[in-house]
Amino acid sequence: MKSELKWENRNCLECPPPEQQLVHNIDAAAVKPGGDGRLRWVDTNVSYRRAFRYQITVTDEKGNPLSLSNPAIAKVYPGPAAPVDLTAVTQPQGIMIQWKPALKDIEGNNIDALSESFRVERLSGEKGWEKASPTLVKGNAYLDQSVAPGQSYSYRVVPALYTDEVYVLGDPSSTAQAKGPESVLPPPPDRVWITPAHGALEIHWTETDGKTGGYHVYRREGKEIIRLTATPLAHPPFVDQGAKKGATYSYAVSAVSAQADHKEGLLSKWIEVRNLITE
């Protein structure tokens, strides 16, 4: 069910809605839900600077209503225009990405610079586009330090306009390419997980992109942290034979550089586990 709201009522869920109209029927038995178990429908009959109120009605086989969902309001804004003049330059500490904000929306209207932020995204190998910046960036530059030595990356920048207490994303910029500096310390693994292994614990991790000289594994018990690997491991897993039954441990993994000095990068996130495995 759909109704169009007056623009001044776009944030008012309690305001009496205009007459609602049935805009789409979904046969739940004939539609496959997404990976999160939800059904989806896209409304293409919308326009900028208009607000719409939606509700879902559950009906029986004869079309009689059985229940009605909570209302949801969608406000349609023109997104910010894509940044231009994107560059990516290799520096000793990482890759510097710079761009020029358009400071206009896609209809050509001016945008206040203070209300616009940017999401820097990168592409490497088969991972697909991912966030290079953990938070939105203000300004026109970002230094990506979590890159692997010698690894090639593509970058793009997505503008985000803050209005009505929400972020409206625009189209991404064109792309720019650069390689991670050979001297940069390798980033930590993205994921670490633990599995039981014949009375011991196996520590696994995702291998870092680019060139590395191996990995070190750390164990934390209470406030004590020890490195379990005397020399870097070329590949996962690492088997912790010293894990005691019933003890609670946390594990983290770091990558080391491919150079002879094997300089060590940052630790991954700590993963906690309680060893309940018997021999």
N, C-alpha and C positions, 0 to 999 in steps of 0.2 A: 504494500500500500504506500502511496506517495502523495504528498501535498506540497505546494510551494508556499514558503513563508514570506511575510514582509521582511525586507532587509533589516529593518530596525529590530525585528524579533528573532534574528538569526541565532542568538545565544540563549533563547528562552525555551526550555523544554516544557515548562509548565503552561505556557501561553496556549489558549485554545487554538487548535490547528484549523485551517480552512478544510473544506470537504476533501477527504482523501479519495484517491482513485486507485483502482486495481491496475497495476502496470505490468505485472508478469506473474505467470503461474509456473511453479516448479514441481515436477513429479519427483519426489524424493527417492522413489524406488528406481527411477530411470537415470538419475544423475549420480555420478561418482564423487564423493567428497574429496577434498584435498588432503594432503598429508597430515594436517592438523585436525581432520575430522569435520571440517566446516564446509558448507555449501557456499558457492559464490555466484553472484550475478553482477554484471556491469551495466550501469545506466548511462547510455550515450546521449540521452536527450536532456542535456544540461547546458547552461550558459554561464559565462563569467559574471561575478558579482550578483549571484542569485543564491538563495538558500532553500534547501529541500528537507522535508521531514519524512522519514521512512519508518514503517513498522511491518513486521512479518506476522501474517495470520495463518494459523494451522487450521485446516478444514478437514471434514470427513469426506467420504467418497462422493457425497452428493453436493459438496461445496459449502456445507453449513459450517460457520466458524466455531472452532472449539476453544482456541486460546489466542491471545494477542501479545506480542512481544513488547518490551519497553521501546519507546521511540528513540531514534537516532537522527541527529541533524548533520547534514553535509553542507558546508559552505564552499562555493566554487570561486577560486581566485585565479587571476592570471599569474603564472609563475614568473620568477625572475629570468631575464635573458641570460644565455650562456656566457661565461667569461671568454675573453679573447686573448691572443698573444701568449699562449701557454708555452713555457719552456721548462726543461728538466736538465739540470747541470750536475755532473759528478763533482763532489767536493771531498776533502779528506775525511770529514765526519759523516758523510752520507750523501743523499741526493737532494739538491735544492730545487723546489718547484715554485715557479712564480707565474702570475697571471695578471690580467687587467680586468677589473670588474666592469661590466657593462653599465651598472647603475640604472637600468631600465627594466620594466617588465616586458613580457612578450607582446604587449599591445603598444609599446613605445612610451609608456608613462614613466616619469622619473621616479627613482627609488632613493629613499634616505639611506646613505651609506651605513649609518649606525644600526639599521634594521636588517642588514644583509650579512650572512655568514657563508662559509664554504666548506664543503666536504671533499677532502682529497682522497681519491681512490687510485689503486694501482692494480696492475695485471701482471702475473708472473706464471709462466708455464701453463698448466691446466687447471689452476685453482679458480679461475674466474675473477671478476672484479671484486675487490675487498677494500675495506677502509684502511687507508694509510694513516690518517689522522684519527686518534681515538675519540676526539670531540670536534665539534665544528670550529673552524678557524676564522678569526677576524683578520682583516687586512688582505694582503695579496701575495703572501709567501709562506712556505712551509718546508722545514728541513726534515726529510725522512731518514731517521737514523737506524731504523730497524730493517736494514737491507743486508743481503748476503754479499760477500766479496765477489766481484766479477759477474754477478747475476744481472741479467737484462730485465728491465721493468718498463712497462708503459703506464703513463699517468693520465688522469683526467680530473677535472674539477667540477663539482655539482653545486650550483648556487642554492641558497636557502634563505627565504624571506620570512621574517618573524612578524606575524600579524594576527590579531585576534587570539593571542595566546597559543598559536600553533605555528609550526614551520611549514612553509609551502616550498617544495622542491621544484627547481627548474630543470631544463635539459642540460646534460653535461657538455663541457667544452670539447674541442678537438683534443687529440691525444699528443703526448710528447714522450720520447723514449730516452733512457739513460741506463748506465751500468753502475752497480755498486762499486765503490772504490776498493782496490785490492787491500788497502791497509785497514779497512774498517773491521771492527770486531764482529763476528757472526752473531746474529740474533738467536735467542733461545728457541727451543722447540715450541710449536704452537700448542701441542697436547702431550700430556704425560698420563699414563694409566698403569695400574698394577694388577697382576693376576697371580693366583696361587700356582706353585710349582714344586710338588713333591716335598712338602715341609718347608719350603723356602718361599720367597716372594720374587716374582719377575717384574722388573721395571721396564716399561715400554715407552717409546716416544716417537713422534713424527720427526723425520729427519729434516734438517734445515736446507732451504734452497741454496744453491751456489757451492762454493768451495769451502770445506771445513777440514780441520785436522783431527776431528773426532769429538767425543763427548765425555764429560765428567758427570758422575751421579752423586748426589748428596742425600744424606738421611738426617732427619731431625727427630730427636726424642726429647720432649720437654724443651729446655733451653739449649740443649747440646746439639750442635751441628757438626757432622763429620763428612769428609769426602770419602766415598767408598772405592773410587777408582784411582789406582796409583798412576796409571798412564791413560791417555784418552782412548775410549772405545771407538772403533771405526763405525759400528752399527749397533742398534738395539737388538735384543734386550740385554739387561744386566740382571744377574741372579744374585739376590742378597741372601746368602746362606746363613748370615748371622742374625737374622730376624727371630726374635723370641716369641713363643706362643703366648697369646693374650696381650702382647705389647701393642701400643698405638704409635705409629710412625708417620712422618710426612716425608715425601720424596720430591726432589727437584733435579732438573738436568740443565747443564750449560753446554754450549758448543765452544770449541777452541779454534783459533785461526789456523790456516793451512801452512803458514810460515813455520820455520824451524823452531821459533821461540814459543809456539803454541799459546799465544795470548788468549786469555779466557774472556768470553762475553758474559752477559747478564744471565742470572738464573731464570728458569721458567717459573710458572706458578707452582706453589707447593700443593701436593696431592696427599691427603691424609687417608690412612688405612689402618685397620686393626687386624693383626695377624691371628686368625682363629684356626689356622691349618695345623693339623697334626702330621706326624710322619706317616 
